Structure formats: structure tokens, C-alpha cells
Amino acid sequence: MQLDELQTLMDRLYGDADRARGIPATVAWLCEELGELAQAVRKGSVDEQLHELGDVLAWLASLANQLGLSLDDAVERYITDPP
Amino acid sequence: MQLDELQTLMDRLYGDADRARGIPATVAWLCEELGELAQAVRKGSVDEQLHELGDVLAWLASLANQLGLSLDDAVERYITDPP
């Protein structure tokens, strides 16, 4: 899947709810999901790790949507000038 | 960019260092980057937000690589059976 396709999908599924909830609540939820990913990596199954990876990526895409930013633009410097 | 292209790029750039550092250190670093993103969202410029979005996405891709998991597989359920 393309990064911009992911952002479009997230907007279609959750854009209205995300905008109603607001950016700080999305940041909070993203942090919660990262906590769940950290736990799955430490002691979860492969399926749980995959589930939580997907959730973190989905919330990151939703946050980018709310900020009006492109994940493609965000990773561009890893192509042109990697840190 | 495709999700799998991002994972391949991260592996090429950082795979050796990531594997030497180990998974728990990658989780710790990902958490640090998410904290930087949260700060940029709260009080940073658009460029800073874009920078930190890219870093979180990059570290998430590196973690997926270390776990031997595909970000495409991870978001598949948002296509087939969204929560």
C-alpha cells in the first residue's frame, strides 16, 4: 500500500470522528497504541505484534491527516538526505 | 512511497545498526521519537511536525523489520475488516 493511499483510507474510515475528537486526543490515542505495541513486542504473539503495528501506523496516518501533512513528504528526507 | 519500499529503505540505511542495537532499544527510540512528535504537534512548526512524523514512521518501519513483520500485512485489516 502507498502511504497516500493509507492516509486516504484513514480519512474515509475515521476522518469525521478524528476531526470531532481533535488533535490532542489523537496524540493521546497514538501514545496509547504505542504502549500496546511495546507490550506486544515484549511479550505478545506475532499476531498481536502485527495488530499493534497496524494500529500505530493507522493512528499516525490519522494524525498526519489532521495536521494536513503528507507521510510521503515526511519520509522524503530519508531518500534525499538520510540522517 | 509504498510501505514495503519504506521498509526496504530503512533496512538498507539502518538494518545493520538496528540489529546490533536490538529490539528493546528500537522500541525505546521509537518512544522517544513519538515524544518529539507530540511536542512538535503541540508547539512546533509545520516543518518540525513533518520532521517528527517522518522519524516516527521511519522507526516504526525499522521495528517492523527487526520483528520480521510487514507493515502491509499490519494494515491489511483496515482494508478487509476495519475496527
Backbone of each chain as nested JSON, in Angstrom:
{
  "chains": [
    {"id": "A", "residues": [
      {"number": 1, "name": "MET", "atoms": {"N": [0.844, -1.199, 0.0], "CA": [0.0, 0.0, 0.0], "C": [0.879, 1.249, 0.0]}},
      {"number": 2, "name": "GLN", "atoms": {"N": [0.425, 2.232, -0.752], "CA": [1.12, 3.519, -0.768], "C": [0.785, 4.302, 0.499]}},
      {"number": 3, "name": "LEU", "atoms": {"N": [1.722, 5.127, 0.938], "CA": [1.47, 5.955, 2.12], "C": [0.265, 6.87, 1.907]}},
      {"number": 4, "name": "ASP", "atoms": {"N": [0.139, 7.442, 0.711], "CA": [-1.002, 8.344, 0.494], "C": [-2.323, 7.592, 0.419]}},
      {"number": 5, "name": "GLU", "atoms": {"N": [-2.267, 6.343, -0.055], "CA": [-3.477, 5.508, -0.029], "C": [-3.899, 5.224, 1.411]}},
      {"number": 6, "name": "LEU", "atoms": {"N": [-2.91, 4.983, 2.254], "CA": [-3.209, 4.741, 3.667], "C": [-3.878, 5.968, 4.288]}},
      {"number": 7, "name": "GLN", "atoms": {"N": [-3.339, 7.144, 3.982], "CA": [-3.939, 8.361, 4.538], "C": [-5.372, 8.564, 4.02]}},
      {"number": 8, "name": "THR", "atoms": {"N": [-5.585, 8.272, 2.736], "CA": [-6.935, 8.407, 2.169], "C": [-7.901, 7.424, 2.818]}},
      {"number": 9, "name": "LEU", "atoms": {"N": [-7.419, 6.197, 3.027], "CA": [-8.252, 5.182, 3.683], "C": [-8.625, 5.608, 5.098]}},
      {"number": 10, "name": "MET", "atoms": {"N": [-7.645, 6.098, 5.841], "CA": [-7.911, 6.521, 7.222], "C": [-8.889, 7.687, 7.246]}},
      {"number": 11, "name": "ASP", "atoms": {"N": [-8.748, 8.589, 6.273], "CA": [-9.675, 9.724, 6.232], "C": [-11.096, 9.249, 5.947]}},
      {"number": 12, "name": "ARG", "atoms": {"N": [-11.22, 8.293, 5.052], "CA": [-12.553, 7.781, 4.707], "C": [-13.184, 7.066, 5.893]}},
      {"number": 13, "name": "LEU", "atoms": {"N": [-12.359, 6.271, 6.594], "CA": [-12.898, 5.484, 7.709], "C": [-13.167, 6.33, 8.955]}},
      {"number": 14, "name": "TYR", "atoms": {"N": [-12.224, 7.245, 9.253], "CA": [-12.235, 7.87, 10.576], "C": [-12.116, 9.384, 10.564]}},
      {"number": 15, "name": "GLY", "atoms": {"N": [-12.069, 9.986, 9.36], "CA": [-11.815, 11.418, 9.289], "C": [-12.805, 12.252, 10.095]}},
      {"number": 16, "name": "ASP", "atoms": {"N": [-14.097, 11.959, 9.947], "CA": [-15.108, 12.745, 10.663], "C": [-14.929, 12.6, 12.172]}},
      {"number": 17, "name": "ALA", "atoms": {"N": [-14.758, 11.373, 12.629], "CA": [-14.598, 11.141, 14.073], "C": [-13.307, 11.778, 14.577]}},
      {"number": 18, "name": "ASP", "atoms": {"N": [-12.239, 11.695, 13.767], "CA": [-10.948, 12.276, 14.175], "C": [-11.06, 13.784, 14.343]}},
      {"number": 19, "name": "ARG", "atoms": {"N": [-11.706, 14.428, 13.358], "CA": [-11.827, 15.883, 13.435], "C": [-12.703, 16.294, 14.62]}},
      {"number": 20, "name": "ALA", "atoms": {"N": [-13.737, 15.497, 14.903], "CA": [-14.6, 15.821, 16.041], "C": [-13.831, 15.654, 17.354]}},
      {"number": 21, "name": "ARG", "atoms": {"N": [-12.964, 14.669, 17.409], "CA": [-12.207, 14.373, 18.626], "C": [-11.121, 15.416, 18.869]}},
      {"number": 22, "name": "GLY", "atoms": {"N": [-10.447, 15.83, 17.776], "CA": [-9.416, 16.846, 17.883], "C": [-8.016, 16.265, 17.967]}},
      {"number": 23, "name": "ILE", "atoms": {"N": [-7.05, 17.102, 17.652], "CA": [-5.658, 16.66, 17.531], "C": [-5.063, 16.17, 18.856]}},
      {"number": 24, "name": "PRO", "atoms": {"N": [-5.23, 16.899, 19.981], "CA": [-4.626, 16.385, 21.225], "C": [-5.137, 14.989, 21.589]}},
      {"number": 25, "name": "ALA", "atoms": {"N": [-6.42, 14.726, 21.353], "CA": [-6.96, 13.398, 21.657], "C": [-6.374, 12.338, 20.729]}},
      {"number": 26, "name": "THR", "atoms": {"N": [-6.079, 12.721, 19.502], "CA": [-5.442, 11.776, 18.572], "C": [-4.008, 11.468, 19.013]}},
      {"number": 27, "name": "VAL", "atoms": {"N": [-3.296, 12.502, 19.47], "CA": [-1.943, 12.268, 20.0], "C": [-2.008, 11.322, 21.199]}},
      {"number": 28, "name": "ALA", "atoms": {"N": [-2.972, 11.558, 22.082], "CA": [-3.113, 10.688, 23.258], "C": [-3.38, 9.246, 22.844]}},
      {"number": 29, "name": "TRP", "atoms": {"N": [-4.249, 9.065, 21.876], "CA": [-4.607, 7.721, 21.428], "C": [-3.411, 7.05, 20.747]}},
      {"number": 30, "name": "LEU", "atoms": {"N": [-2.665, 7.826, 19.967], "CA": [-1.46, 7.282, 19.334], "C": [-0.465, 6.8, 20.392]}},
      {"number": 31, "name": "CYS", "atoms": {"N": [-0.309, 7.568, 21.455], "CA": [0.586, 7.159, 22.54], "C": [0.1, 5.857, 23.187]}},
      {"number": 32, "name": "GLU", "atoms": {"N": [-1.208, 5.761, 23.38], "CA": [-1.797, 4.532, 23.948], "C": [-1.468, 3.333, 23.06]}},
      {"number": 33, "name": "GLU", "atoms": {"N": [-1.624, 3.519, 21.75], "CA": [-1.357, 2.422, 20.818], "C": [0.117, 2.041, 20.813]}},
      {"number": 34, "name": "LEU", "atoms": {"N": [0.985, 3.031, 20.96], "CA": [2.417, 2.704, 21.009], "C": [2.73, 1.904, 22.274]}},
      {"number": 35, "name": "GLY", "atoms": {"N": [2.057, 2.227, 23.367], "CA": [2.221, 1.425, 24.588], "C": [1.8, -0.017, 24.362]}},
      {"number": 36, "name": "GLU", "atoms": {"N": [0.696, -0.198, 23.651], "CA": [0.231, -1.557, 23.365], "C": [1.212, -2.291, 22.45]}},
      {"number": 37, "name": "LEU", "atoms": {"N": [1.796, -1.552, 21.494], "CA": [2.813, -2.166, 20.628], "C": [4.045, -2.576, 21.44]}},
      {"number": 38, "name": "ALA", "atoms": {"N": [4.481, -1.697, 22.342], "CA": [5.65, -2.02, 23.164], "C": [5.399, -3.289, 23.983]}},
      {"number": 39, "name": "GLN", "atoms": {"N": [4.182, -3.408, 24.515], "CA": [3.861, -4.606, 25.294], "C": [3.831, -5.849, 24.4]}},
      {"number": 40, "name": "ALA", "atoms": {"N": [3.247, -5.709, 23.212], "CA": [3.172, -6.853, 22.294], "C": [4.574, -7.302, 21.868]}},
      {"number": 41, "name": "VAL", "atoms": {"N": [5.474, -6.335, 21.671], "CA": [6.845, -6.69, 21.29], "C": [7.527, -7.436, 22.437]}},
      {"number": 42, "name": "ARG", "atoms": {"N": [7.252, -7.013, 23.665], "CA": [7.905, -7.632, 24.823], "C": [7.372, -9.03, 25.099]}},
      {"number": 43, "name": "LYS", "atoms": {"N": [6.062, -9.208, 25.022], "CA": [5.512, -10.497, 25.459], "C": [4.312, -10.97, 24.64]}},
      {"number": 44, "name": "GLY", "atoms": {"N": [4.07, -10.38, 23.487], "CA": [2.914, -10.773, 22.692], "C": [3.254, -11.776, 21.609]}},
      {"number": 45, "name": "SER", "atoms": {"N": [2.193, -12.285, 20.983], "CA": [2.354, -13.194, 19.851], "C": [2.657, -12.385, 18.591]}},
      {"number": 46, "name": "VAL", "atoms": {"N": [3.037, -13.09, 17.54], "CA": [3.257, -12.427, 16.255], "C": [1.985, -11.732, 15.785]}},
      {"number": 47, "name": "ASP", "atoms": {"N": [0.839, -12.382, 15.966], "CA": [-0.426, -11.762, 15.549], "C": [-0.692, -10.484, 16.34]}},
      {"number": 48, "name": "GLU", "atoms": {"N": [-0.398, -10.513, 17.617], "CA": [-0.603, -9.303, 18.434], "C": [0.351, -8.189, 18.011]}},
      {"number": 49, "name": "GLN", "atoms": {"N": [1.587, -8.556, 17.718], "CA": [2.559, -7.551, 17.262], "C": [2.102, -6.919, 15.951]}},
      {"number": 50, "name": "LEU", "atoms": {"N": [1.617, -7.759, 15.038], "CA": [1.135, -7.264, 13.746], "C": [-0.077, -6.347, 13.943]}},
      {"number": 51, "name": "HIS", "atoms": {"N": [-0.975, -6.752, 14.833], "CA": [-2.167, -5.953, 15.142], "C": [-1.765, -4.566, 15.65]}},
      {"number": 52, "name": "GLU", "atoms": {"N": [-0.833, -4.534, 16.582], "CA": [-0.454, -3.254, 17.196], "C": [0.389, -2.398, 16.255]}},
      {"number": 53, "name": "LEU", "atoms": {"N": [1.228, -3.029, 15.436], "CA": [1.937, -2.272, 14.391], "C": [0.929, -1.561, 13.487]}},
      {"number": 54, "name": "GLY", "atoms": {"N": [-0.126, -2.278, 13.11], "CA": [-1.145, -1.699, 12.245], "C": [-1.857, -0.543, 12.922]}},
      {"number": 55, "name": "ASP", "atoms": {"N": [-2.163, -0.709, 14.21], "CA": [-2.855, 0.363, 14.931], "C": [-1.983, 1.615, 15.029]}},
      {"number": 56, "name": "VAL", "atoms": {"N": [-0.706, 1.453, 15.353], "CA": [0.173, 2.627, 15.453], "C": [0.269, 3.325, 14.096]}},
      {"number": 57, "name": "LEU", "atoms": {"N": [0.437, 2.554, 13.049], "CA": [0.538, 3.143, 11.714], "C": [-0.766, 3.846, 11.329]}},
      {"number": 58, "name": "ALA", "atoms": {"N": [-1.886, 3.24, 11.662], "CA": [-3.181, 3.842, 11.342], "C": [-3.363, 5.169, 12.079]}},
      {"number": 59, "name": "TRP", "atoms": {"N": [-3.022, 5.186, 13.364], "CA": [-3.186, 6.425, 14.129], "C": [-2.191, 7.489, 13.689]}},
      {"number": 60, "name": "LEU", "atoms": {"N": [-1.009, 7.061, 13.283], "CA": [-0.03, 8.021, 12.766], "C": [-0.551, 8.661, 11.475]}},
      {"number": 61, "name": "ALA", "atoms": {"N": [-1.161, 7.851, 10.629], "CA": [-1.733, 8.379, 9.382], "C": [-2.906, 9.321, 9.68]}},
      {"number": 62, "name": "SER", "atoms": {"N": [-3.712, 8.965, 10.678], "CA": [-4.823, 9.843, 11.061], "C": [-4.317, 11.172, 11.606]}},
      {"number": 63, "name": "LEU", "atoms": {"N": [-3.257, 11.111, 12.398], "CA": [-2.686, 12.353, 12.936], "C": [-2.143, 13.224, 11.793]}},
      {"number": 64, "name": "ALA", "atoms": {"N": [-1.434, 12.604, 10.857], "CA": [-0.923, 13.358, 9.707], "C": [-2.078, 14.011, 8.951]}},
      {"number": 65, "name": "ASN", "atoms": {"N": [-3.174, 13.276, 8.772], "CA": [-4.356, 13.856, 8.107], "C": [-4.846, 15.087, 8.854]}},
      {"number": 66, "name": "GLN", "atoms": {"N": [-4.952, 14.966, 10.17], "CA": [-5.486, 16.092, 10.946], "C": [-4.558, 17.299, 10.884]}},
      {"number": 67, "name": "LEU", "atoms": {"N": [-3.254, 17.039, 10.756], "CA": [-2.284, 18.124, 10.649], "C": [-2.206, 18.679, 9.22]}},
      {"number": 68, "name": "GLY", "atoms": {"N": [-2.85, 18.001, 8.286], "CA": [-2.777, 18.415, 6.887], "C": [-1.424, 18.131, 6.264]}},
      {"number": 69, "name": "LEU", "atoms": {"N": [-0.745, 17.092, 6.778], "CA": [0.607, 16.775, 6.305], "C": [0.625, 15.412, 5.621]}},
      {"number": 70, "name": "SER", "atoms": {"N": [1.604, 15.236, 4.741], "CA": [1.742, 14.033, 3.935], "C": [2.858, 13.155, 4.493]}},
      {"number": 71, "name": "LEU", "atoms": {"N": [2.551, 11.889, 4.723], "CA": [3.596, 10.964, 5.188], "C": [4.668, 10.78, 4.114]}},
      {"number": 72, "name": "ASP", "atoms": {"N": [4.28, 10.893, 2.853], "CA": [5.285, 10.852, 1.775], "C": [6.286, 11.994, 1.93]}},
      {"number": 73, "name": "ASP", "atoms": {"N": [5.763, 13.198, 2.151], "CA": [6.664, 14.333, 2.371], "C": [7.527, 14.095, 3.614]}},
      {"number": 74, "name": "ALA", "atoms": {"N": [6.917, 13.479, 4.63], "CA": [7.616, 13.28, 5.903], "C": [8.831, 12.355, 5.754]}},
      {"number": 75, "name": "VAL", "atoms": {"N": [8.733, 11.342, 4.917], "CA": [9.856, 10.413, 4.757], "C": [10.769, 10.773, 3.586]}},
      {"number": 76, "name": "GLU", "atoms": {"N": [10.415, 11.844, 2.894], "CA": [11.198, 12.253, 1.725], "C": [12.68, 12.429, 2.059]}},
      {"number": 77, "name": "ARG", "atoms": {"N": [12.959, 13.001, 3.237], "CA": [14.364, 13.272, 3.546], "C": [15.154, 11.987, 3.827]}},
      {"number": 78, "name": "TYR", "atoms": {"N": [14.459, 10.878, 4.115], "CA": [15.184, 9.614, 4.255], "C": [15.674, 9.11, 2.897]}},
      {"number": 79, "name": "ILE", "atoms": {"N": [15.075, 9.627, 1.819], "CA": [15.529, 9.29, 0.472], "C": [16.634, 10.249, 0.034]}},
      {"number": 80, "name": "THR", "atoms": {"N": [16.383, 11.534, 0.248], "CA": [17.279, 12.545, -0.322], "C": [18.471, 12.872, 0.579]}},
      {"number": 81, "name": "ASP", "atoms": {"N": [18.238, 12.8, 1.901], "CA": [19.294, 13.206, 2.827], "C": [19.115, 12.483, 4.153]}},
      {"number": 82, "name": "PRO", "atoms": {"N": [19.327, 11.177, 4.169], "CA": [19.034, 10.391, 5.373], "C": [19.894, 10.791, 6.554]}},
      {"number": 83, "name": "PRO", "atoms": {"N": [19.27, 10.872, 7.744], "CA": [20.026, 11.259, 8.944], "C": [20.99, 10.15, 9.38]}}
    ]},
    {"id": "B", "residues": [
      {"number": 1, "name": "MET", "atoms": {"N": [5.214, 6.729, -1.591], "CA": [6.072, 5.566, -1.377], "C": [5.247, 4.387, -0.865]}},
      {"number": 2, "name": "GLN", "atoms": {"N": [5.59, 3.213, -1.305], "CA": [4.941, 2.002, -0.809], "C": [5.48, 1.662, 0.583]}},
      {"number": 3, "name": "LEU", "atoms": {"N": [4.646, 1.065, 1.4], "CA": [5.081, 0.648, 2.736], "C": [6.262, -0.319, 2.654]}},
      {"number": 4, "name": "ASP", "atoms": {"N": [6.228, -1.247, 1.697], "CA": [7.334, -2.207, 1.622], "C": [8.612, -1.541, 1.103]}},
      {"number": 5, "name": "GLU", "atoms": {"N": [8.464, -0.512, 0.265], "CA": [9.65, 0.246, -0.166], "C": [10.281, 0.969, 1.027]}},
      {"number": 6, "name": "LEU", "atoms": {"N": [9.41, 1.5, 1.897], "CA": [9.917, 2.176, 3.093], "C": [10.694, 1.196, 3.974]}},
      {"number": 7, "name": "GLN", "atoms": {"N": [10.153, 0.001, 4.146], "CA": [10.855, -0.985, 4.974], "C": [12.199, -1.384, 4.351]}},
      {"number": 8, "name": "THR", "atoms": {"N": [12.216, -1.53, 3.024], "CA": [13.468, -1.873, 2.333], "C": [14.492, -0.748, 2.48]}},
      {"number": 9, "name": "LEU", "atoms": {"N": [14.022, 0.498, 2.353], "CA": [14.917, 1.649, 2.508], "C": [15.502, 1.687, 3.922]}},
      {"number": 10, "name": "MET", "atoms": {"N": [14.654, 1.486, 4.93], "CA": [15.134, 1.526, 6.313], "C": [16.141, 0.396, 6.576]}},
      {"number": 11, "name": "ASP", "atoms": {"N": [15.88, -0.754, 5.976], "CA": [16.811, -1.866, 6.157], "C": [18.157, -1.558, 5.526]}},
      {"number": 12, "name": "ARG", "atoms": {"N": [18.113, -0.929, 4.365], "CA": [19.361, -0.594, 3.676], "C": [20.148, 0.457, 4.458]}},
      {"number": 13, "name": "LEU", "atoms": {"N": [19.424, 1.447, 4.977], "CA": [20.094, 2.54, 5.693], "C": [20.554, 2.134, 7.091]}},
      {"number": 14, "name": "TYR", "atoms": {"N": [19.699, 1.403, 7.801], "CA": [19.913, 1.236, 9.247], "C": [19.843, -0.211, 9.728]}},
      {"number": 15, "name": "GLY", "atoms": {"N": [19.628, -1.15, 8.817], "CA": [19.408, -2.534, 9.243], "C": [20.52, -3.082, 10.12]}},
      {"number": 16, "name": "ASP", "atoms": {"N": [21.75, -2.881, 9.704], "CA": [22.877, -3.42, 10.473], "C": [22.935, -2.802, 11.867]}},
      {"number": 17, "name": "ALA", "atoms": {"N": [22.799, -1.468, 11.932], "CA": [22.848, -0.78, 13.226], "C": [21.673, -1.2, 14.105]}},
      {"number": 18, "name": "ASP", "atoms": {"N": [20.48, -1.348, 13.478], "CA": [19.286, -1.742, 14.239], "C": [19.477, -3.123, 14.855]}},
      {"number": 19, "name": "ARG", "atoms": {"N": [19.975, -4.049, 14.039], "CA": [20.139, -5.408, 14.549], "C": [21.193, -5.447, 15.651]}},
      {"number": 20, "name": "ALA", "atoms": {"N": [22.227, -4.632, 15.518], "CA": [23.261, -4.585, 16.556], "C": [22.707, -3.984, 17.85]}},
      {"number": 21, "name": "ARG", "atoms": {"N": [21.811, -3.015, 17.71], "CA": [21.24, -2.318, 18.867], "C": [20.229, -3.199, 19.586]}},
      {"number": 22, "name": "GLY", "atoms": {"N": [19.439, -3.937, 18.814], "CA": [18.458, -4.837, 19.398], "C": [17.065, -4.234, 19.486]}},
      {"number": 23, "name": "ILE", "atoms": {"N": [16.074, -5.107, 19.607], "CA": [14.669, -4.705, 19.557], "C": [14.269, -3.79, 20.717]}},
      {"number": 24, "name": "PRO", "atoms": {"N": [14.621, -4.117, 21.977], "CA": [14.187, -3.21, 23.057], "C": [14.718, -1.789, 22.868]}},
      {"number": 25, "name": "ALA", "atoms": {"N": [15.926, -1.634, 22.394], "CA": [16.472, -0.296, 22.162], "C": [15.728, 0.415, 21.036]}},
      {"number": 26, "name": "THR", "atoms": {"N": [15.283, -0.338, 20.052], "CA": [14.499, 0.266, 18.975], "C": [13.139, 0.732, 19.486]}},
      {"number": 27, "name": "VAL", "atoms": {"N": [12.516, -0.068, 20.364], "CA": [11.246, 0.352, 20.984], "C": [11.461, 1.634, 21.785]}},
      {"number": 28, "name": "ALA", "atoms": {"N": [12.544, 1.682, 22.548], "CA": [12.84, 2.877, 23.351], "C": [13.015, 4.105, 22.454]}},
      {"number": 29, "name": "TRP", "atoms": {"N": [13.727, 3.929, 21.37], "CA": [13.982, 5.045, 20.457], "C": [12.682, 5.499, 19.781]}},
      {"number": 30, "name": "LEU", "atoms": {"N": [11.848, 4.531, 19.41], "CA": [10.553, 4.863, 18.816], "C": [9.717, 5.695, 19.789]}},
      {"number": 31, "name": "CYS", "atoms": {"N": [9.745, 5.313, 21.064], "CA": [9.008, 6.079, 22.089], "C": [9.564, 7.502, 22.19]}},
      {"number": 32, "name": "GLU", "atoms": {"N": [10.872, 7.628, 22.15], "CA": [11.492, 8.957, 22.195], "C": [11.017, 9.804, 21.018]}},
      {"number": 33, "name": "GLU", "atoms": {"N": [10.99, 9.207, 19.841], "CA": [10.561, 9.942, 18.65], "C": [9.092, 10.337, 18.749]}},
      {"number": 34, "name": "LEU", "atoms": {"N": [8.272, 9.474, 19.329], "CA": [6.862, 9.83, 19.476], "C": [6.711, 11.006, 20.44]}},
      {"number": 35, "name": "GLY", "atoms": {"N": [7.535, 11.039, 21.475], "CA": [7.519, 12.195, 22.376], "C": [7.889, 13.472, 21.643]}},
      {"number": 36, "name": "GLU", "atoms": {"N": [8.867, 13.381, 20.769], "CA": [9.255, 14.562, 19.985], "C": [8.127, 14.992, 19.037]}},
      {"number": 37, "name": "LEU", "atoms": {"N": [7.424, 13.997, 18.475], "CA": [6.289, 14.327, 17.608], "C": [5.186, 15.013, 18.417]}},
      {"number": 38, "name": "ALA", "atoms": {"N": [4.893, 14.49, 19.603], "CA": [3.847, 15.085, 20.444], "C": [4.19, 16.54, 20.763]}},
      {"number": 39, "name": "GLN", "atoms": {"N": [5.471, 16.791, 21.042], "CA": [5.883, 18.17, 21.329], "C": [5.748, 19.056, 20.079]}},
      {"number": 40, "name": "ALA", "atoms": {"N": [6.16, 18.522, 18.942], "CA": [6.065, 19.304, 17.697], "C": [4.612, 19.616, 17.361]}},
      {"number": 41, "name": "VAL", "atoms": {"N": [3.712, 18.672, 17.623], "CA": [2.292, 18.917, 17.349], "C": [1.773, 20.009, 18.272]}},
      {"number": 42, "name": "ARG", "atoms": {"N": [2.24, 20.005, 19.523], "CA": [1.734, 20.975, 20.5], "C": [2.265, 22.375, 20.237]}},
      {"number": 43, "name": "LYS", "atoms": {"N": [3.559, 22.479, 19.896], "CA": [4.13, 23.821, 19.814], "C": [5.186, 23.999, 18.723]}},
      {"number": 44, "name": "GLY", "atoms": {"N": [5.268, 23.05, 17.807], "CA": [6.296, 23.14, 16.772], "C": [5.771, 23.749, 15.478]}},
      {"number": 45, "name": "SER", "atoms": {"N": [6.707, 24.006, 14.573], "CA": [6.35, 24.499, 13.244], "C": [5.885, 23.327, 12.374]}},
      {"number": 46, "name": "VAL", "atoms": {"N": [5.336, 23.67, 11.236], "CA": [4.945, 22.638, 10.28], "C": [6.152, 21.792, 9.88]}},
      {"number": 47, "name": "ASP", "atoms": {"N": [7.293, 22.43, 9.65], "CA": [8.499, 21.685, 9.279], "C": [8.923, 20.728, 10.387]}},
      {"number": 48, "name": "GLU", "atoms": {"N": [8.808, 21.176, 11.621], "CA": [9.158, 20.292, 12.745], "C": [8.178, 19.126, 12.856]}},
      {"number": 49, "name": "GLN", "atoms": {"N": [6.913, 19.406, 12.639], "CA": [5.916, 18.33, 12.678], "C": [6.196, 17.3, 11.589]}},
      {"number": 50, "name": "LEU", "atoms": {"N": [6.512, 17.793, 10.395], "CA": [6.81, 16.891, 9.279], "C": [8.06, 16.059, 9.582]}},
      {"number": 51, "name": "HIS", "atoms": {"N": [9.06, 16.715, 10.148], "CA": [10.294, 16.025, 10.519], "C": [10.007, 14.884, 11.5]}},
      {"number": 52, "name": "GLU", "atoms": {"N": [9.235, 15.177, 12.514], "CA": [8.989, 14.169, 13.555], "C": [8.035, 13.078, 13.085]}},
      {"number": 53, "name": "LEU", "atoms": {"N": [7.074, 13.436, 12.231], "CA": [6.235, 12.395, 11.611], "C": [7.114, 11.404, 10.848]}},
      {"number": 54, "name": "GLY", "atoms": {"N": [8.083, 11.94, 10.112], "CA": [8.977, 11.078, 9.344], "C": [9.81, 10.183, 10.242]}},
      {"number": 55, "name": "ASP", "atoms": {"N": [10.285, 10.755, 11.353], "CA": [11.105, 9.955, 12.259], "C": [10.302, 8.819, 12.898]}},
      {"number": 56, "name": "VAL", "atoms": {"N": [9.078, 9.122, 13.325], "CA": [8.261, 8.06, 13.931], "C": [7.986, 6.967, 12.904]}},
      {"number": 57, "name": "LEU", "atoms": {"N": [7.643, 7.367, 11.692], "CA": [7.355, 6.377, 10.65], "C": [8.605, 5.554, 10.323]}},
      {"number": 58, "name": "ALA", "atoms": {"N": [9.748, 6.216, 10.283], "CA": [10.997, 5.508, 9.988], "C": [11.314, 4.477, 11.075]}},
      {"number": 59, "name": "TRP", "atoms": {"N": [11.172, 4.886, 12.335], "CA": [11.473, 3.954, 13.428], "C": [10.452, 2.827, 13.517]}},
      {"number": 60, "name": "LEU", "atoms": {"N": [9.213, 3.134, 13.166], "CA": [8.191, 2.082, 13.138], "C": [8.536, 1.044, 12.061]}},
      {"number": 61, "name": "ALA", "atoms": {"N": [9.0, 1.529, 10.913], "CA": [9.397, 0.615, 9.836], "C": [10.623, -0.212, 10.247]}},
      {"number": 62, "name": "SER", "atoms": {"N": [11.559, 0.428, 10.952], "CA": [12.738, -0.305, 11.424], "C": [12.345, -1.377, 12.433]}},
      {"number": 63, "name": "LEU", "atoms": {"N": [11.401, -1.038, 13.325], "CA": [10.944, -2.035, 14.302], "C": [10.271, -3.206, 13.595]}},
      {"number": 64, "name": "ALA", "atoms": {"N": [9.409, -2.897, 12.624], "CA": [8.758, -3.968, 11.862], "C": [9.805, -4.861, 11.194]}},
      {"number": 65, "name": "ASN", "atoms": {"N": [10.845, -4.25, 10.639], "CA": [11.924, -5.036, 10.032], "C": [12.56, -5.974, 11.048]}},
      {"number": 66, "name": "GLN", "atoms": {"N": [12.849, -5.443, 12.227], "CA": [13.509, -6.272, 13.234], "C": [12.618, -7.422, 13.703]}},
      {"number": 67, "name": "LEU", "atoms": {"N": [11.293, -7.165, 13.692], "CA": [10.346, -8.208, 14.089], "C": [10.075, -9.186, 12.947]}},
      {"number": 68, "name": "GLY", "atoms": {"N": [10.575, -8.868, 11.749], "CA": [10.325, -9.717, 10.583], "C": [8.883, -9.615, 10.105]}},
      {"number": 69, "name": "LEU", "atoms": {"N": [8.249, -8.453, 10.359], "CA": [6.839, -8.274, 10.016], "C": [6.674, -7.203, 8.935]}},
      {"number": 70, "name": "SER", "atoms": {"N": [5.583, -7.301, 8.206], "CA": [5.29, -6.41, 7.084], "C": [4.247, -5.376, 7.5]}},
      {"number": 71, "name": "LEU", "atoms": {"N": [4.552, -4.107, 7.251], "CA": [3.569, -3.053, 7.537], "C": [2.346, -3.202, 6.633]}},
      {"number": 72, "name": "ASP", "atoms": {"N": [2.541, -3.733, 5.431], "CA": [1.385, -4.016, 4.564], "C": [0.453, -5.023, 5.228]}},
      {"number": 73, "name": "ASP", "atoms": {"N": [1.024, -6.096, 5.752], "CA": [0.19, -7.077, 6.456], "C": [-0.481, -6.427, 7.668]}},
      {"number": 74, "name": "ALA", "atoms": {"N": [0.268, -5.522, 8.317], "CA": [-0.243, -4.915, 9.549], "C": [-1.488, -4.068, 9.292]}},
      {"number": 75, "name": "VAL", "atoms": {"N": [-1.544, -3.38, 8.167], "CA": [-2.708, -2.521, 7.896], "C": [-3.774, -3.22, 7.051]}},
      {"number": 76, "name": "GLU", "atoms": {"N": [-3.497, -4.472, 6.688], "CA": [-4.443, -5.213, 5.826], "C": [-5.845, -5.239, 6.43]}},
      {"number": 77, "name": "ARG", "atoms": {"N": [-5.932, -5.372, 7.764], "CA": [-7.276, -5.497, 8.336], "C": [-8.046, -4.18, 8.297]}},
      {"number": 78, "name": "TYR", "atoms": {"N": [-7.333, -3.069, 8.109], "CA": [-8.069, -1.808, 7.938], "C": [-8.756, -1.755, 6.581]}},
      {"number": 79, "name": "ILE", "atoms": {"N": [-8.305, -2.605, 5.644], "CA": [-8.968, -2.703, 4.347], "C": [-10.102, -3.73, 4.413]}},
      {"number": 80, "name": "THR", "atoms": {"N": [-9.789, -4.886, 4.991], "CA": [-10.743, -6.001, 4.924], "C": [-11.768, -5.978, 6.05]}},
      {"number": 81, "name": "ASP", "atoms": {"N": [-11.374, -5.501, 7.211], "CA": [-12.266, -5.562, 8.38], "C": [-11.892, -4.45, 9.358]}},
      {"number": 82, "name": "PRO", "atoms": {"N": [-12.148, -3.201, 8.956], "CA": [-11.691, -2.08, 9.796], "C": [-12.356, -2.06, 11.166]}},
      {"number": 83, "name": "PRO", "atoms": {"N": [-11.574, -1.762, 12.202], "CA": [-12.134, -1.717, 13.554], "C": [-13.041, -0.498, 13.735]}}
    ]}
  ]
}
